[in-house]
Amino acid sequence: MSPYYTPIHATTRRLDAGIAQTHRVKLTVLVVAGICFLAYLWQVNTLSTKGFQIKVLEKRLGALKTEIQDLELNVASEKSINKINERVKELEMVKTAQAEYVRPLGSSVALGQ
């Protein structure tokens, strides 16, 4: 027998082993690609959901800013001298000629127990 001669069945076994190895590599690559694709879909879905939530919150923020401005305007209006004078008339308050102050008798303070 020649050292260069290889029986056919030995060559066939090596070819079958090589084909099986190639199929395993292809399957592994396919599984990894599938997992990457699913992760990508999950990430895109999460980002689009978060984007929608951000838009809703930005609209709410704008509405709250407008409400704050309205309330500040209301406070400024209620603090105006004209408004205070109107309230004085409504409550039928009158000006006093002289203010009377109460002075405490001694310096002792009652303790609440």
Distance bins in CASP14 RR format, pairs under 12 A and 6 or more apart:
PFRMAT RR
TARGET T0000
AUTHOR 0000-0000-0000
RMODE 2
METHOD distances of the structure
MODEL  1
1 7 0 0 0 0 1 0 0 0 0 0 0
5 11 0 0 0 0 0 1 0 0 0 0 0
6 12 0 0 0 0 0 1 0 0 0 0 0
6 13 0 0 0 0 0 1 0 0 0 0 0
6 14 0 0 0 0 1 0 0 0 0 0 0
6 15 0 0 0 0 0 1 0 0 0 0 0
7 13 0 0 0 0 1 0 0 0 0 0 0
7 14 0 0 0 0 0 1 0 0 0 0 0
8 14 0 0 0 0 0 1 0 0 0 0 0
8 15 0 0 0 0 0 1 0 0 0 0 0
9 15 0 0 0 0 0 1 0 0 0 0 0
9 16 0 0 0 0 0 1 0 0 0 0 0
10 16 0 0 0 0 0 1 0 0 0 0 0
10 17 0 0 0 0 0 1 0 0 0 0 0
11 17 0 0 0 0 0 1 0 0 0 0 0
11 18 0 0 0 0 0 1 0 0 0 0 0
12 18 0 0 0 0 0 1 0 0 0 0 0
12 19 0 0 0 0 0 1 0 0 0 0 0
13 19 0 0 0 0 0 1 0 0 0 0 0
13 20 0 0 0 0 0 1 0 0 0 0 0
14 20 0 0 0 0 0 1 0 0 0 0 0
14 21 0 0 0 0 0 1 0 0 0 0 0
15 21 0 0 0 0 0 1 0 0 0 0 0
15 22 0 0 0 0 0 1 0 0 0 0 0
16 22 0 0 0 0 0 1 0 0 0 0 0
16 23 0 0 0 0 0 1 0 0 0 0 0
17 23 0 0 0 0 0 1 0 0 0 0 0
17 24 0 0 0 0 0 1 0 0 0 0 0
18 24 0 0 0 0 1 0 0 0 0 0 0
18 25 0 0 0 0 1 0 0 0 0 0 0
18 26 0 0 0 0 0 1 0 0 0 0 0
19 25 0 0 0 0 0 1 0 0 0 0 0
19 26 0 0 0 0 0 1 0 0 0 0 0
20 26 0 0 0 0 0 1 0 0 0 0 0
20 27 0 0 0 0 0 1 0 0 0 0 0
21 27 0 0 0 0 0 1 0 0 0 0 0
21 28 0 0 0 0 0 1 0 0 0 0 0
22 28 0 0 0 0 0 1 0 0 0 0 0
22 29 0 0 0 0 0 1 0 0 0 0 0
23 29 0 0 0 0 0 1 0 0 0 0 0
23 30 0 0 0 0 0 1 0 0 0 0 0
24 30 0 0 0 0 0 1 0 0 0 0 0
24 31 0 0 0 0 0 1 0 0 0 0 0
25 31 0 0 0 0 0 1 0 0 0 0 0
25 32 0 0 0 0 0 1 0 0 0 0 0
26 32 0 0 0 0 0 1 0 0 0 0 0
26 33 0 0 0 0 0 1 0 0 0 0 0
27 33 0 0 0 0 0 1 0 0 0 0 0
27 34 0 0 0 0 0 1 0 0 0 0 0
28 34 0 0 0 0 0 1 0 0 0 0 0
28 35 0 0 0 0 0 1 0 0 0 0 0
29 35 0 0 0 0 0 1 0 0 0 0 0
29 36 0 0 0 0 0 1 0 0 0 0 0
30 36 0 0 0 0 0 1 0 0 0 0 0
30 37 0 0 0 0 0 1 0 0 0 0 0
31 37 0 0 0 0 0 1 0 0 0 0 0
31 38 0 0 0 0 0 1 0 0 0 0 0
32 38 0 0 0 0 0 1 0 0 0 0 0
32 39 0 0 0 0 0 1 0 0 0 0 0
33 39 0 0 0 0 0 1 0 0 0 0 0
33 40 0 0 0 0 0 1 0 0 0 0 0
34 40 0 0 0 0 1 0 0 0 0 0 0
34 41 0 0 0 0 1 0 0 0 0 0 0
34 42 0 0 0 0 0 1 0 0 0 0 0
35 41 0 0 0 0 0 1 0 0 0 0 0
35 42 0 0 0 0 0 1 0 0 0 0 0
36 42 0 0 0 0 0 1 0 0 0 0 0
36 43 0 0 0 0 0 1 0 0 0 0 0
37 43 0 0 0 0 0 1 0 0 0 0 0
37 44 0 0 0 0 0 1 0 0 0 0 0
38 44 0 0 0 0 0 1 0 0 0 0 0
38 45 0 0 0 0 0 1 0 0 0 0 0
39 45 0 0 0 0 0 1 0 0 0 0 0
39 46 0 0 0 0 0 1 0 0 0 0 0
40 46 0 0 0 0 0 1 0 0 0 0 0
40 47 0 0 0 0 0 1 0 0 0 0 0
41 47 0 0 0 0 0 1 0 0 0 0 0
41 48 0 0 0 0 0 1 0 0 0 0 0
42 48 0 0 0 0 0 1 0 0 0 0 0
42 49 0 0 0 0 0 1 0 0 0 0 0
43 49 0 0 0 0 0 1 0 0 0 0 0
43 50 0 0 0 0 0 1 0 0 0 0 0
44 50 0 0 0 0 0 1 0 0 0 0 0
44 51 0 0 0 0 0 1 0 0 0 0 0
45 51 0 0 0 0 0 1 0 0 0 0 0
45 52 0 0 0 0 0 1 0 0 0 0 0
46 52 0 0 0 0 0 1 0 0 0 0 0
46 53 0 0 0 0 0 1 0 0 0 0 0
47 53 0 0 0 0 0 1 0 0 0 0 0
47 54 0 0 0 0 0 1 0 0 0 0 0
48 54 0 0 0 0 0 1 0 0 0 0 0
48 55 0 0 0 0 0 1 0 0 0 0 0
49 55 0 0 0 0 0 1 0 0 0 0 0
49 56 0 0 0 0 0 1 0 0 0 0 0
50 56 0 0 0 0 0 1 0 0 0 0 0
50 57 0 0 0 0 0 1 0 0 0 0 0
51 57 0 0 0 0 1 0 0 0 0 0 0
51 58 0 0 0 0 1 0 0 0 0 0 0
52 58 0 0 0 0 0 1 0 0 0 0 0
52 59 0 0 0 0 0 1 0 0 0 0 0
53 59 0 0 0 0 0 1 0 0 0 0 0
53 60 0 0 0 0 0 1 0 0 0 0 0
54 60 0 0 0 0 0 1 0 0 0 0 0
54 61 0 0 0 0 0 1 0 0 0 0 0
55 61 0 0 0 0 0 1 0 0 0 0 0
55 62 0 0 0 0 0 1 0 0 0 0 0
56 62 0 0 0 0 0 1 0 0 0 0 0
56 63 0 0 0 0 0 1 0 0 0 0 0
57 63 0 0 0 0 0 1 0 0 0 0 0
57 64 0 0 0 0 0 1 0 0 0 0 0
58 64 0 0 0 0 0 1 0 0 0 0 0
58 65 0 0 0 0 0 1 0 0 0 0 0
59 65 0 0 0 0 0 1 0 0 0 0 0
59 66 0 0 0 0 0 1 0 0 0 0 0
60 66 0 0 0 0 0 1 0 0 0 0 0
60 67 0 0 0 0 0 1 0 0 0 0 0
61 67 0 0 0 0 0 1 0 0 0 0 0
61 68 0 0 0 0 0 1 0 0 0 0 0
62 68 0 0 0 0 1 0 0 0 0 0 0
62 69 0 0 0 0 0 1 0 0 0 0 0
63 69 0 0 0 0 0 1 0 0 0 0 0
63 70 0 0 0 0 0 1 0 0 0 0 0
64 70 0 0 0 0 0 1 0 0 0 0 0
64 71 0 0 0 0 0 1 0 0 0 0 0
65 71 0 0 0 0 0 1 0 0 0 0 0
65 72 0 0 0 0 0 1 0 0 0 0 0
66 72 0 0 0 0 0 1 0 0 0 0 0
66 73 0 0 0 0 0 1 0 0 0 0 0
67 73 0 0 0 0 0 1 0 0 0 0 0
67 74 0 0 0 0 0 1 0 0 0 0 0
68 74 0 0 0 0 0 1 0 0 0 0 0
68 75 0 0 0 0 0 1 0 0 0 0 0
69 75 0 0 0 0 0 1 0 0 0 0 0
69 76 0 0 0 0 0 1 0 0 0 0 0
70 76 0 0 0 0 0 1 0 0 0 0 0
70 77 0 0 0 0 0 1 0 0 0 0 0
71 77 0 0 0 0 0 1 0 0 0 0 0
71 78 0 0 0 0 0 1 0 0 0 0 0
72 78 0 0 0 0 0 1 0 0 0 0 0
72 79 0 0 0 0 0 1 0 0 0 0 0
73 79 0 0 0 0 0 1 0 0 0 0 0
73 80 0 0 0 0 0 1 0 0 0 0 0
74 80 0 0 0 0 0 1 0 0 0 0 0
74 83 0 0 0 0 0 1 0 0 0 0 0
75 83 0 0 0 0 0 1 0 0 0 0 0
76 82 0 0 0 0 0 1 0 0 0 0 0
76 83 0 0 0 0 1 0 0 0 0 0 0
77 83 1 0 0 1 0 0 0 0 0 0 0
77 84 0 0 0 0 0 1 0 0 0 0 0
77 86 0 0 0 0 0 1 0 0 0 0 0
78 84 0 0 0 0 1 0 0 0 0 0 0
78 86 0 0 0 0 0 1 0 0 0 0 0
78 87 0 0 0 0 1 0 0 0 0 0 0
79 87 0 0 0 0 0 1 0 0 0 0 0
80 86 0 0 0 0 1 0 0 0 0 0 0
80 87 0 0 0 0 0 1 0 0 0 0 0
81 87 0 0 0 0 0 1 0 0 0 0 0
81 88 0 0 0 0 0 1 0 0 0 0 0
82 88 0 0 0 0 0 1 0 0 0 0 0
82 89 0 0 0 0 0 1 0 0 0 0 0
83 89 0 0 0 0 0 1 0 0 0 0 0
83 90 0 0 0 0 0 1 0 0 0 0 0
84 90 0 0 0 0 0 1 0 0 0 0 0
84 91 0 0 0 0 0 1 0 0 0 0 0
84 93 0 0 0 0 0 1 0 0 0 0 0
85 91 0 0 0 0 0 1 0 0 0 0 0
85 93 0 0 0 0 0 1 0 0 0 0 0
85 95 0 0 0 0 0 1 0 0 0 0 0
86 93 0 0 0 0 0 1 0 0 0 0 0
87 93 0 0 0 0 1 0 0 0 0 0 0
88 94 0 0 0 0 1 0 0 0 0 0 0
88 95 0 0 0 0 1 0 0 0 0 0 0
89 95 0 0 0 0 0 1 0 0 0 0 0
104 110 0 0 0 0 0 1 0 0 0 0 0
END
